[in-house]
C-alpha cells in the first residue's frame, strides 16, 4: 500500500471500527429477536466468525488476490 492510501486508512480507522461494532450490534439484536434465551457470548462469536469469513471471501475476490 502506498503512503497516501495508508494515511487515508489511518484517518478512517476509528470510523471503520465504529461501523463494524454497529454491524455486530445489528446482528446481535436479530439473534435476540429469533432466540428468546440467546447466549450473547456465543452469538457474538458466531457473528464475528461470519464477518471474518465474509471479509476473507471479499479479499480472495480482489483483482490482485489476497493481501497476505
C-alpha positions, 0 to 999 in steps of 0.5 A: 500500500502506498503512503497516501492510501495508508494515511487515508486508512489511518484517518478512517480507522476509528470510523471503520471500527465504529461501523463494524461494532454497529454491524455486530450490534445489528446482528446481535439484536436479530439473534435476540429477536429469533432466540428468546434465551440467546447466549450473547457470548456465543452469538457474538462469536458466531457473528464475528466468525461470519464477518471474518469469513465474509471479509476473507471471501471479499479479499480472495475476490480482489483483482490482485488476490489476497493481501497476505 
